[in-house]
């Protein structure tokens, strides 16, 4: 949350501040202090502050912003403010259009979401103990969408694409991300290792028979192996249930 007017006046001389008006729309209000939600409000900004700086000081990370208008005209968030500006801040239109199949980097608190995205075939970088610097670097250098519940992490300058996941439960998180980025047409279930993110390739039973539990060796005939970690996969008793769940998820987002 940004400083209130009186607090700001005590820190910044009058000749170094500008009085502007903000109005945030839609889901962006999730990030604001309750008195600032869904209303126009005045705010005191420093003379050199950019839109990005002031918007993030109020609590909204730049990755959540679809577009901004100033006095009715579109404006880049790198622009500076002028006295009396009227600023309207809008969220992305959902679903967000993407070029090709998206890839993700996922912070350490969303491990189950990472596994589910991998199950659906999405390249999802995840390391449980990765710090903010590592997550931001992977997102920036590999052009991955950062998924996190850490608002501060999304405010890092180098992160271009990211999303603050709202839901608490992993299934709900997956539905949320699927809808936001229109993932359903790109589903490729069971083509990626849920443990390490490596691609899965079919392998003959004869190649892996010596590695299988006795019951699996006797009852199963189709196998895949991760090209990265070597783990072997087959269709267990839960496979049909998981396929049904994936189909329901796809139908709900098409």
C-alpha positions in Angstrom: 0.0 0.0 0.0 1.3 3.5 -0.8 1.8 6.3 1.7 -1.2 8.4 2.7 -1.2 12.0 1.7 -0.2 13.3 5.2 2.6 10.8 5.5 3.9 11.7 2.1 3.8 15.4 2.8 6.1 14.9 5.8 8.7 13.1 3.6 8.6 15.1 0.4 8.7 18.9 0.1 5.7 20.5 -1.6 7.7 21.6 -4.7 8.7 17.9 -5.3 5.3 16.3 -5.4 2.3 16.1 -7.7 -1.3 15.5 -6.9 -2.8 12.9 -9.3 -6.0 10.8 -9.3 -6.0 7.0 -9.7 -8.8 4.5 -10.4 -8.0 0.7 -10.6 -10.4 -1.6 -12.4 -11.4 -5.3 -12.1 -9.1 -7.8 -10.4 -6.4 -5.2 -9.8 -8.4 -4.1 -6.8 -7.3 -7.4 -5.1 -3.9 -5.7 -4.5 -5.2 -2.4 -3.0 -5.9 -1.4 0.5 -9.7 -1.7 1.1 -10.4 2.1 1.1 -8.9 2.4 -2.3 -10.8 -0.4 -4.0 -13.2 0.4 -6.9 -13.1 4.1 -6.3 -11.2 7.1 -7.7 -8.7 8.5 -5.2 -6.1 11.2 -5.0 -2.5 10.3 -4.5 0.7 12.4 -4.0 3.5 11.3 -6.3 7.1 12.5 -6.5 8.0 14.6 -9.5 10.3 12.0 -10.9 8.1 9.0 -10.2 7.0 6.8 -13.2 3.6 5.2 -13.5 5.2 1.9 -12.7 6.8 3.1 -9.5 3.6 4.7 -8.2 1.3 1.8 -9.2 3.6 -0.7 -7.6 3.9 1.5 -4.4 0.1 1.2 -4.2 0.4 -2.6 -4.3 -0.2 -3.6 -7.9 2.6 -5.5 -9.7 3.3 -4.4 -13.3 2.8 -8.0 -14.5 -1.0 -7.7 -13.6 -1.5 -4.6 -15.7 -3.2 -4.8 -19.1 -3.1 -1.2 -20.0 -3.1 2.3 -18.5 -4.7 5.5 -19.7 -3.7 9.0 -18.6 -6.3 11.7 -19.2 -8.1 9.3 -21.5 -5.1 8.4 -23.7 -3.0 5.2 -23.6 0.3 5.6 -21.7 3.3 3.3 -21.2 4.0 2.6 -17.5 7.5 4.0 -17.9 6.1 7.5 -18.4 6.3 10.1 -15.7 3.3 11.9 -14.2 2.1 15.5 -14.4 0.1 17.5 -11.9 -3.6 16.7 -12.1 -3.2 13.6 -14.2 -6.2 11.3 -14.2 -4.9 7.7 -14.3 -7.1 4.7 -15.1 -5.4 1.3 -14.6 -6.9 -1.8 -16.3 -6.2 -5.6 -15.9 -5.4 -7.9 -18.7 -8.3 -9.2 -20.9 -8.8 -12.8 -20.1 -7.7 -15.1 -21.6 -4.4 -13.4 -22.3 -3.3 -14.1 -25.9 0.1 -15.8 -26.2 2.3 -16.8 -29.1 2.7 -20.5 -29.1 2.8 -22.9 -26.2 3.7 -21.1 -22.9 6.4 -22.2 -20.6 6.5 -21.5 -16.9 8.7 -20.9 -13.9 7.0 -21.7 -10.6 8.1 -20.6 -7.1 8.8 -23.0 -4.3 5.4 -22.7 -2.6 3.4 -24.0 -5.7 5.0 -27.4 -6.1 1.7 -29.3 -6.7 0.7 -26.8 -9.4 4.1 -27.3 -11.1 3.4 -31.1 -11.1 0.0 -30.7 -12.5 1.2 -28.4 -15.3 3.9 -31.0 -16.2 1.2 -33.7 -16.2 -0.6 -31.7 -18.8 2.6 -31.4 -20.9 3.7 -27.9 -20.1 7.4 -27.1 -19.7 7.5 -25.9 -16.1 10.8 -25.0 -14.3 10.5 -25.7 -10.6 13.1 -26.0 -7.8 11.6 -26.0 -4.3 14.5 -24.0 -2.7 15.1 -21.5 -5.6 15.3 -17.9 -4.3 13.7 -14.8 -5.8 16.8 -13.9 -7.7 17.0 -17.3 -9.4 13.3 -17.3 -10.2 13.5 -13.8 -11.8 16.6 -14.7 -13.8 15.0 -17.9 -15.2 11.8 -16.0 -16.1 13.7 -13.2 -17.8 16.4 -15.2 -19.6 14.2 -18.1 -20.7 11.1 -16.0 -21.4 9.0 -18.1 -19.0 5.8 -16.9 -17.3 6.4 -16.6 -13.5 3.7 -18.1 -11.3 3.8 -17.1 -7.7 1.8 -15.8 -4.8 4.5 -13.4 -3.8 3.5 -10.0 -5.0 6.9 -8.5 -4.2 8.6 -11.0 -6.5 6.4 -9.9 -9.4 7.5 -6.3 -9.0 11.1 -7.1 -9.9 12.0 -5.0 -12.9 13.5 -7.9 -15.0 10.2 -9.9 -14.9 8.1 -9.3 -18.0 5.5 -12.0 -17.7 4.1 -13.2 -14.5 0.9 -13.9 -12.5 -0.1 -13.8 -8.9 -2.1 -17.0 -8.3 -5.1 -16.3 -6.1 -6.5 -19.8 -5.3 -5.3 -21.7 -2.3 -5.9 -25.3 -3.5 -3.8 -26.8 -6.3 -6.8 -28.0 -8.4 -8.3 -24.5 -8.2 -4.9 -23.0 -9.0 -4.6 -25.1 -12.1 -8.1 -24.2 -13.3 -7.2 -20.5 -12.7 -4.0 -20.6 -14.7 -5.6 -22.7 -17.5 -8.3 -20.1 -17.9 -6.0 -17.1 -17.7 -3.6 -18.3 -20.4 -6.0 -20.4 -22.5 -4.0 -23.6 -22.0 -6.7 -26.2 -22.9 -5.9 -26.3 -26.6 -2.2 -27.0 -25.7 -2.9 -29.9 -23.3 -0.5 -32.9 -24.0 -1.2 -35.2 -21.1 1.5 -37.6 -19.8 4.2 -36.4 -22.1 6.4 -34.8 -19.5 7.9 -36.1 -16.2 6.1 -34.8 -13.2 9.3 -35.1 -11.1 11.9 -33.4 -13.2 10.1 -31.8 -16.2 11.9 -33.9 -18.8 10.2 -35.2 -21.9 8.7 -38.7 -21.9 9.3 -41.1 -24.7 7.7 -44.5 -25.4 10.0 -47.4 -24.5 9.6 -51.1 -25.2 8.9 -53.5 -22.3 12.0 -55.5 -23.1 14.2 -52.5 -22.5 12.9 -51.8 -19.0 11.5 -55.2 -17.8 14.5 -55.7 -15.5 13.6 -52.4 -13.7 9.9 -53.1 -13.1 8.2 -54.4 -10.0 7.1 -58.0 -10.5 3.4 -57.3 -10.7 3.9 -54.4 -13.1 6.1 -56.6 -15.3 3.3 -59.2 -15.4 0.3 -56.9 -16.0 1.5 -53.9 -18.0 2.8 -53.7 -21.6 3.1 -50.0 -22.4 5.8 -47.8 -20.9 7.4 -44.4 -21.2 10.8 -43.2 -19.8 11.9 -39.8 -19.0 14.8 -38.7 -21.2 16.2 -36.6 -18.4 16.0 -38.6 -15.1 15.3 -42.1 -16.5 12.1 -42.7 -14.5 9.7 -45.2 -16.0 6.0 -44.6 -16.3 3.0 -46.8 -17.0 -0.7 -46.6 -16.8 -1.8 -47.4 -13.3 -5.2 -47.8 -11.8 -5.5 -44.0 -11.4 -4.9 -43.3 -15.1 -8.5 -43.3 -16.3 -9.6 -41.1 -13.4 -6.9 -38.6 -14.2 -7.9 -38.6 -17.9 -11.5 -37.8 -16.9 -10.3 -34.9 -14.7 -8.2 -33.5 -17.5 -11.1 -33.8 -20.0 -13.4 -31.9 -17.5 -10.8 -29.2 -17.1 -10.4 -28.9 -20.9 -14.2 -28.7 -21.5 -14.6 -26.0 -18.9 -12.0 -23.8 -20.6 -12.8 -24.3 -24.3 
